[in-house]
Amino acid sequence: MEKKIDPIRETTDEARTQARTLIRTARFASLAVLEPETGYPVVSRVGVGCDVTGAPFMLASSLSNHSQCLEQDQRVSLLIGEPGKGDPLAHPRLTVIGRFRRLVKGEVLCGEFRNRYLMRHPKAKLYVDFADFDWYQLSVERVNMNGGFGKAFLLDPQDVLSSDHDREAFAAEAHDFVLRMNEKHAGEIDRFASQSFKVNAAKWVLVSADREGADFFDGEAVYRHFWNEPVTDAATLENAMGFG
């Protein structure tokens, strides 16, 4: 009897870093929900962000089909990863599997999500506060990642998420740090991002920061920079960035 080959590779630090980068740089994703009437999966294109721990979240209208499906069944799959030049199947992507919870308006997390989402989706200012729009938080259960041909990994939440210790205070301070850096160090951000990511952009903006790194936006795509060492608190973010 022919021995069955296991396509799943052993999880490595390189795989963890790739998965964290894919999630933290995503602006859009394909969302699969279950249609209550039929049980069939329905896929939508949605705008996403990631919270200060690296977990995806989304903003969605209650009028959308996927939001109405989520009211009946919170189980979802979220496909993240954009095709580039050449064969689309040769580019890394991952599927985050879990449950989307609609936040109650006024929850503390709503403020964190709003701050982080608008930095990478500035045009959403036109509708982000409409009454029919809500925030959805994804509880990550597992991640299936394809890092390219022959590079399949099955990741746990701890492989892709960072600490949520003192989360509320850290998220608020990190956002203040982002605003301060963009105001006082715009030129340094431009030079740093251009040299680091080898992309010519009219303007670079720092859009988010967390314990493990920071995210830069060129108006089209988000790029990830990891700190040399994880920071313990928001007060050390400026030292990690190394500006000023």
Solvent accessible surface area in square Angstrom, and as a share of the most:
residue,aa,sasa,rsa
1,M,244,1.09
2,E,162,0.73
3,K,180,0.76
4,K,184,0.78
5,I,149,0.76
6,D,105,0.55
7,P,95,0.60
8,I,77,0.39
9,R,122,0.45
10,E,151,0.68
11,T,35,0.20
12,T,64,0.37
13,D,106,0.55
14,E,141,0.63
15,A,3,0.02
16,R,75,0.28
17,T,63,0.37
18,Q,59,0.26
19,A,0,0.00
20,R,32,0.12
21,T,41,0.24
22,L,27,0.13
23,I,2,0.01
24,R,0,0.00
25,T,27,0.15
26,A,10,0.08
27,R,44,0.16
28,F,80,0.33
29,A,1,0.00
30,S,26,0.17
31,L,0,0.00
32,A,26,0.20
33,V,1,0.01
34,L,52,0.26
35,E,48,0.22
36,P,63,0.40
37,E,144,0.65
38,T,77,0.45
39,G,48,0.46
40,Y,154,0.58
41,P,90,0.56
42,V,38,0.22
43,V,98,0.56
44,S,25,0.16
45,R,143,0.52
46,V,10,0.06
47,G,13,0.13
48,V,1,0.01
49,G,2,0.02
50,C,1,0.01
51,D,3,0.01
52,V,5,0.03
53,T,9,0.05
54,G,1,0.01
55,A,8,0.06
56,P,2,0.01
57,F,0,0.00
58,M,0,0.00
59,L,13,0.06
60,A,4,0.03
61,S,17,0.11
62,S,51,0.33
63,L,138,0.68
64,S,26,0.17
65,N,78,0.40
66,H,24,0.11
67,S,1,0.01
68,Q,98,0.44
69,C,4,0.02
70,L,6,0.03
71,E,96,0.43
72,Q,132,0.59
73,D,32,0.17
74,Q,76,0.34
75,R,120,0.44
76,V,8,0.05
77,S,35,0.22
78,L,0,0.00
79,L,83,0.41
80,I,3,0.01
81,G,24,0.23
82,E,100,0.45
83,P,83,0.52
84,G,41,0.40
85,K,194,0.82
86,G,68,0.65
87,D,71,0.37
88,P,78,0.49
89,L,105,0.52
90,A,46,0.36
91,H,49,0.22
92,P,39,0.25
93,R,55,0.20
94,L,2,0.01
95,T,34,0.20
96,V,0,0.00
97,I,30,0.15
98,G,3,0.02
99,R,109,0.40
100,F,1,0.01
101,R,94,0.34
102,R,104,0.38
103,L,2,0.01
104,V,101,0.58
105,K,121,0.51
106,G,74,0.71
107,E,51,0.23
108,V,96,0.55
109,L,28,0.14
110,C,19,0.12
111,G,37,0.35
112,E,18,0.08
113,F,0,0.00
114,R,88,0.32
115,N,49,0.25
116,R,15,0.05
117,Y,8,0.03
118,L,18,0.09
119,M,37,0.17
120,R,2,0.01
121,H,14,0.06
122,P,63,0.40
123,K,169,0.72
124,A,2,0.01
125,K,138,0.58
126,L,143,0.71
127,Y,77,0.29
128,V,8,0.04
129,D,101,0.52
130,F,110,0.46
131,A,90,0.70
132,D,43,0.23
133,F,40,0.17
134,D,12,0.06
135,W,21,0.07
136,Y,3,0.01
137,Q,40,0.18
138,L,4,0.02
139,S,67,0.43
140,V,16,0.09
141,E,84,0.38
142,R,108,0.39
143,V,0,0.00
144,N,61,0.31
145,M,5,0.02
146,N,51,0.26
147,G,10,0.10
148,G,5,0.05
149,F,140,0.58
150,G,60,0.58
151,K,93,0.40
152,A,27,0.21
153,F,18,0.07
154,L,87,0.43
155,L,0,0.00
156,D,67,0.35
157,P,37,0.24
158,Q,128,0.57
159,D,13,0.07
160,V,0,0.00
161,L,44,0.22
162,S,20,0.13
163,S,60,0.39
164,D,94,0.49
165,H,133,0.60
166,D,89,0.46
167,R,47,0.17
168,E,107,0.48
169,A,41,0.32
170,F,8,0.03
171,A,11,0.08
172,A,54,0.42
173,E,86,0.39
174,A,1,0.01
175,H,32,0.14
176,D,79,0.41
177,F,2,0.01
178,V,1,0.01
179,L,87,0.43
180,R,88,0.32
181,M,0,0.00
182,N,36,0.18
183,E,142,0.64
184,K,135,0.57
185,H,27,0.12
186,A,47,0.37
187,G,36,0.35
188,E,52,0.23
189,I,0,0.00
190,D,47,0.24
191,R,142,0.52
192,F,47,0.20
193,A,0,0.00
194,S,39,0.25
195,Q,121,0.54
196,S,53,0.34
197,F,36,0.15
198,K,167,0.71
199,V,39,0.23
200,N,154,0.79
201,A,33,0.26
202,A,115,0.89
203,K,129,0.55
204,W,5,0.02
205,V,37,0.21
206,L,0,0.00
207,V,2,0.01
208,S,2,0.01
209,A,0,0.00
210,D,1,0.01
211,R,21,0.08
212,E,26,0.12
213,G,0,0.00
214,A,0,0.00
215,D,0,0.00
216,F,0,0.00
217,F,14,0.06
218,D,26,0.13
219,G,47,0.45
220,E,138,0.62
221,A,39,0.31
222,V,10,0.06
223,Y,59,0.22
224,R,20,0.07
225,H,53,0.24
226,F,63,0.26
227,W,17,0.06
228,N,154,0.79
229,E,128,0.57
230,P,92,0.58
231,V,14,0.08
232,T,107,0.62
233,D,62,0.32
234,A,11,0.08
235,A,85,0.66
236,T,45,0.26
237,L,0,0.00
238,E,60,0.27
239,N,123,0.63
240,A,37,0.28
241,M,12,0.06
242,G,61,0.58
243,F,21,0.09
244,G,99,0.95
